[in-house]
Amino acid sequence: MAMGLAVAKRAGRGRRRRRGLVAEINVTPFVDVMLVLLIVFMVTAPLLTAGIKVELPKTKAEALPADKEPLTVTILSNGEVYLQDTAVTMDELLPRLQAIAQTGYDQRIFIRGDNTAQYGRIAEVMALMSSAGYRNLGLVTEPVEKPAKRAATAP
């Protein structure tokens, strides 16, 4: 009997033991996914701005901080009015603004008027917004490019 136990113990030594679970996180797939998402967001971020092409007037004013996405109203040079990306008539604008105002009048509205749009049309749109109850209106312009500083050269 004693000999049978000795043989059994020797046979157990030759076997490989199971490895325990590895408690390390493999971050390589995580980093790969994050890099792909970073590239996707870098490509799509410029496309998320207002989709209507308009030539904005240029000013030296500083940009306003944006805490959340504002509501935009765009007036084209031909007088067409867009609420976000949807074309609306002047008759439809007031009811839509009032429907949006049910969530609160403190929402910021940006007015994007084309550089060649008639001032009267822009004033008319602003008056409609004001009559809808909005008080936080902002005119959107493009910043003027600052000239690059030149190094002084000796003659």
GUZAMI-936902 format. One record per residue (C-alpha): residue number from 1; residue in three letters; x, z, y. Coordinates in steps of 0.5 Angstrom, whole numbers, plus 500, padded with zeros to 3 digits. Example, Ala and Ser with C-alpha at 12.3 -4.5 7.8 and 13.67 -1.06 7.14 Angstrom:
SITE   nr  rest   c1   c3   c2
SITE    1   Ala  525  516  491
SITE    2   Ser  527  514  498
This chain:
SITE   nr  rest   c1   c3   c2
SITE    1   Met  500  500  500
SITE    2   Ala  506  502  505
SITE    3   Met  509  495  504
SITE    4   Gly  502  491  505
SITE    5   Leu  502  495  512
SITE    6   Ala  509  493  514
SITE    7   Val  508  485  512
SITE    8   Ala  501  486  517
SITE    9   Lys  505  489  522
SITE   10   Arg  511  483  522
SITE   11   Ala  506  478  522
SITE   12   Gly  502  480  528
SITE   13   Arg  509  480  532
SITE   14   Gly  510  473  531
SITE   15   Arg  503  471  534
SITE   16   Arg  503  469  542
SITE   17   Arg  499  474  546
SITE   18   Arg  493  472  550
SITE   19   Arg  495  471  557
SITE   20   Gly  491  476  562
SITE   21   Leu  487  473  568
SITE   22   Val  491  471  574
SITE   23   Ala  488  474  580
SITE   24   Glu  491  469  585
SITE   25   Ile  487  464  589
SITE   26   Asn  489  457  589
SITE   27   Val  488  455  596
SITE   28   Thr  491  448  595
SITE   29   Pro  484  445  594
SITE   30   Phe  481  449  599
SITE   31   Val  486  446  604
SITE   32   Asp  485  439  602
SITE   33   Val  477  440  603
SITE   34   Met  479  443  610
SITE   35   Leu  483  438  612
SITE   36   Val  478  432  610
SITE   37   Leu  473  436  614
SITE   38   Leu  477  437  620
SITE   39   Ile  479  429  620
SITE   40   Val  471  428  619
SITE   41   Phe  469  432  625
SITE   42   Met  475  429  630
SITE   43   Val  472  422  628
SITE   44   Thr  465  424  629
SITE   45   Ala  465  429  635
SITE   46   Pro  466  423  641
SITE   47   Leu  460  420  638
SITE   48   Leu  456  426  639
SITE   49   Thr  456  425  646
SITE   50   Ala  450  422  649
SITE   51   Gly  449  415  646
SITE   52   Ile  446  411  652
SITE   53   Lys  452  408  656
SITE   54   Val  452  409  663
SITE   55   Glu  457  408  669
SITE   56   Leu  457  415  672
SITE   57   Pro  459  416  679
SITE   58   Lys  466  419  680
SITE   59   Thr  467  426  684
SITE   60   Lys  473  431  684
SITE   61   Ala  468  437  682
SITE   62   Glu  470  441  676
SITE   63   Ala  466  441  669
SITE   64   Leu  461  446  668
SITE   65   Pro  462  451  662
SITE   66   Ala  457  449  656
SITE   67   Asp  455  455  652
SITE   68   Lys  449  450  648
SITE   69   Glu  447  443  648
SITE   70   Pro  444  442  654
SITE   71   Leu  438  437  655
SITE   72   Thr  440  430  658
SITE   73   Val  436  426  662
SITE   74   Thr  439  419  663
SITE   75   Ile  437  414  669
SITE   76   Leu  440  407  668
SITE   77   Ser  441  402  674
SITE   78   Asn  435  398  672
SITE   79   Gly  431  404  673
SITE   80   Glu  429  406  665
SITE   81   Val  429  413  664
SITE   82   Tyr  431  416  657
SITE   83   Leu  430  424  655
SITE   84   Gln  436  425  650
SITE   85   Asp  436  418  647
SITE   86   Thr  429  416  647
SITE   87   Ala  426  412  652
SITE   88   Val  420  415  656
SITE   89   Thr  416  412  662
SITE   90   Met  415  416  668
SITE   91   Asp  408  418  666
SITE   92   Glu  411  421  659
SITE   93   Leu  416  425  662
SITE   94   Leu  412  430  665
SITE   95   Pro  408  432  659
SITE   96   Arg  415  432  655
SITE   97   Leu  418  436  659
SITE   98   Gln  413  441  659
SITE   99   Ala  412  441  652
SITE  100   Ile  420  443  652
SITE  101   Ala  419  448  657
SITE  102   Gln  415  452  652
SITE  103   Thr  421  455  649
SITE  104   Gly  424  457  656
SITE  105   Tyr  425  454  663
SITE  106   Asp  432  457  663
SITE  107   Gln  435  451  659
SITE  108   Arg  440  447  663
SITE  109   Ile  438  440  664
SITE  110   Phe  443  435  666
SITE  111   Ile  441  429  670
SITE  112   Arg  446  423  668
SITE  113   Gly  444  417  673
SITE  114   Asp  448  411  673
SITE  115   Asn  453  409  679
SITE  116   Thr  448  403  681
SITE  117   Ala  441  407  680
SITE  118   Gln  437  407  686
SITE  119   Tyr  437  414  689
SITE  120   Gly  430  414  690
SITE  121   Arg  429  414  682
SITE  122   Ile  433  419  681
SITE  123   Ala  430  424  686
SITE  124   Glu  423  422  683
SITE  125   Val  426  424  676
SITE  126   Met  429  431  679
SITE  127   Ala  422  432  683
SITE  128   Leu  418  431  676
SITE  129   Met  423  436  673
SITE  130   Ser  422  441  678
SITE  131   Ser  414  440  678
SITE  132   Ala  415  442  670
SITE  133   Gly  418  448  672
SITE  134   Tyr  426  447  671
SITE  135   Arg  430  450  676
SITE  136   Asn  437  449  672
SITE  137   Leu  438  442  674
SITE  138   Gly  445  439  674
SITE  139   Leu  448  432  676
SITE  140   Val  453  429  671
SITE  141   Thr  459  426  674
SITE  142   Glu  466  423  672
SITE  143   Pro  472  427  674
SITE  144   Val  477  423  679
SITE  145   Glu  483  421  675
SITE  146   Lys  489  425  679
SITE  147   Pro  495  421  680
SITE  148   Ala  501  422  677
SITE  149   Lys  506  426  680
SITE  150   Arg  512  421  682
SITE  151   Ala  519  424  682
SITE  152   Ala  523  423  688
SITE  153   Thr  528  418  688
SITE  154   Ala  534  418  692
SITE  155   Pro  535  411  697
